[in-house]
Structures are given as C-alpha cells and as structure tokens.
Amino acid sequence: MKGPVLKKAIVGLLGLAALVVLAGCGQSAAAAAGQGGASGATPGVVTVDVLYLNHPPVRPVLSQVDEVLTKYGDKVKVTRYDAETDQGAAFAKAKGITQHEPMVILINGSTDAKVDGRQVKFLSFPQGQGTGMVPDGAWSMQDLDAALAQATGTK
C-alpha cells in the first residue's frame, strides 16, 4: 500500500480499535458512544446526535464530549455520525448542515440551546480548542453539560 491508501487503512483500524474499547466500557459508555442508526425519539429520553470529522484534532474533543454524555447514562440516546461516511453525509444533508464543521452536536434535533441566559450553538470546536485553520466555536464543555442537564431535567 502507498501513501494515502495506507493512511486511510491505519485510520480505519484505529477507529475500529476505539469502537472495540468503547464496547467493553459498560452501558453508560456505550450509550455515550452510540454508533450509527437513526435517532428515534424515545419518550422521556433526550436525543443527542453528534456529527464529526473522524480524525485529529477532533478525536480528543470527542472524548471530552463522551465524558459529559456519560454522566447522563440512559437519560440520553446518543447517535454518532462520521461526516466522511455515506451515513454521516446523509444525516448532514437531512439536517441541512452544509458547512464543513469539525463537530456538530444536536440536542433533541437542535444545535441551539439557551444556557445561563445566552444562546449557544454547538458547532465547531469548543472554546479554546480550535486550530489555526478552524476557529473555536462559541461553546464550552460546561455549556454542553448545562444544556444536557436542562434537557434531561437533571440538576
């Protein structure tokens, strides 16, 4: 294998290894890292859809998002979409996401939430974690936690 083909194979194997590790981490972690499928509404359960680019520097941020999601256990149904797959592209199109964003988080179908009296959009990287090419979004992990607490009715 040469250059780009080898790189894609390695990235794919790393992604598969990550899924295997997450699968063995118990019910809460499995819920936080849900894969594929359409987000069907379950009464009393908050749906969280995460559309992401499956490569650095997004992966470490995904781990932080998973830590926040894990706190809510079975109160949230999480579905993750790799934006660079057919399923991820179809999800983005269905939701009207046309920008090349490293990460988009939708809580009950919306990227917007009111947190501490201000409107927050869960787009791009959280504050302080952007790159030279992609700026920070206007949200933080604390904002995500607060929005999920509000959506799930958790204090």
C-alpha positions in Angstrom: 0.0 0.0 0.0 1.1 3.5 -0.7 0.7 6.9 1.0 -3.0 7.9 1.2 -4.3 4.3 1.0 -2.0 3.2 3.9 -3.0 6.3 5.9 -6.8 5.5 5.4 -6.2 1.9 6.3 -4.4 2.9 9.5 -7.1 5.5 10.4 -9.8 2.9 9.8 -8.1 0.3 12.0 -7.6 2.9 14.8 -11.3 3.8 14.6 -12.2 0.1 14.8 -10.0 -0.4 17.8 -11.6 2.6 19.5 -15.1 1.0 18.9 -13.9 -2.3 20.4 -12.6 -0.4 23.5 -15.8 1.6 23.9 -18.0 -1.6 23.5 -16.3 -3.0 26.6 -16.8 0.0 28.8 -20.3 -0.7 30.2 -23.8 0.5 29.5 -23.2 4.2 30.2 -20.2 4.5 27.9 -21.9 2.5 25.2 -24.8 4.9 25.4 -22.5 7.9 25.2 -20.7 6.5 22.2 -23.7 5.1 20.3 -22.9 4.3 16.7 -25.0 4.6 13.5 -28.7 4.2 13.1 -31.3 7.0 13.1 -32.0 8.8 16.3 -35.5 7.7 17.1 -37.3 9.5 19.8 -37.9 7.5 23.0 -40.4 9.1 25.5 -38.5 10.7 28.3 -35.1 10.3 26.7 -33.1 13.2 25.2 -31.7 12.5 21.8 -28.2 13.7 21.1 -26.7 13.5 17.6 -23.0 14.1 17.1 -21.7 14.7 13.6 -17.9 14.8 13.5 -14.8 14.5 11.4 -13.1 11.3 12.4 -9.5 12.5 12.6 -7.2 14.6 14.8 -7.7 17.2 16.2 -11.4 16.3 16.6 -10.9 12.9 18.3 -9.7 14.3 21.6 -12.6 16.7 21.7 -15.0 13.7 21.1 -13.5 12.0 24.1 -14.3 15.1 26.2 -17.9 15.2 24.8 -18.2 11.5 25.7 -17.2 12.2 29.2 -20.0 14.7 29.5 -22.5 12.4 27.8 -21.7 9.5 30.1 -22.9 11.5 33.1 -26.4 11.2 31.8 -26.5 7.5 31.2 -29.8 6.2 30.0 -31.4 9.7 30.1 -29.8 10.3 26.7 -29.8 8.4 23.4 -26.6 9.2 21.6 -26.0 8.6 17.9 -22.7 9.5 16.3 -22.2 10.1 12.6 -18.8 10.2 10.9 -19.2 13.1 8.5 -17.0 11.4 6.0 -19.2 8.3 5.6 -22.3 7.9 3.4 -24.4 7.7 6.6 -22.8 10.9 8.0 -23.3 12.8 4.7 -26.9 11.7 4.5 -27.5 12.8 8.1 -25.9 16.2 7.5 -28.0 16.7 4.3 -31.2 15.7 6.2 -30.4 18.3 8.9 -29.4 21.0 6.4 -25.8 21.1 7.6 -23.8 22.4 4.6 -20.8 23.9 6.3 -17.6 21.8 6.7 -17.7 21.7 10.6 -15.4 19.6 12.6 -18.2 18.8 15.0 -21.9 19.5 15.3 -24.0 18.4 18.3 -27.7 18.4 18.2 -29.8 18.0 21.4 -33.3 16.9 20.6 -32.7 17.9 17.0 -31.3 21.4 17.6 -27.7 22.8 17.7 -29.1 25.7 19.7 -29.6 25.8 23.5 -30.2 28.6 26.0 -27.5 28.4 28.7 -27.3 30.9 31.5 -29.5 33.3 29.6 -27.4 33.2 26.4 -28.0 31.4 23.2 -25.3 28.7 22.5 -24.7 26.9 19.2 -22.9 23.5 19.4 -20.9 23.9 16.2 -17.1 23.6 15.6 -14.6 23.1 18.4 -15.4 24.3 21.9 -13.8 27.5 23.1 -10.0 27.3 23.4 -9.7 24.1 21.3 -9.8 25.5 17.8 -6.9 25.1 15.4 -5.1 27.6 13.2 -7.3 26.6 10.3 -10.6 26.1 12.2 -11.6 28.7 14.9 -13.3 27.9 18.2 -17.0 27.7 18.4 -18.8 29.8 20.9 -19.5 27.0 23.4 -17.7 25.1 26.2 -18.0 21.6 27.7 -19.7 23.3 30.7 -22.3 24.7 28.2 -22.8 21.2 26.9 -23.2 19.8 30.4 -25.6 22.6 31.3 -27.7 22.1 28.2 -27.9 18.4 28.8 -28.8 18.9 32.5 -31.6 21.2 31.4 -32.9 18.9 28.6 -32.8 15.8 30.9 -34.2 17.7 34.0 -31.1 16.8 35.9 -29.5 19.3 38.4 
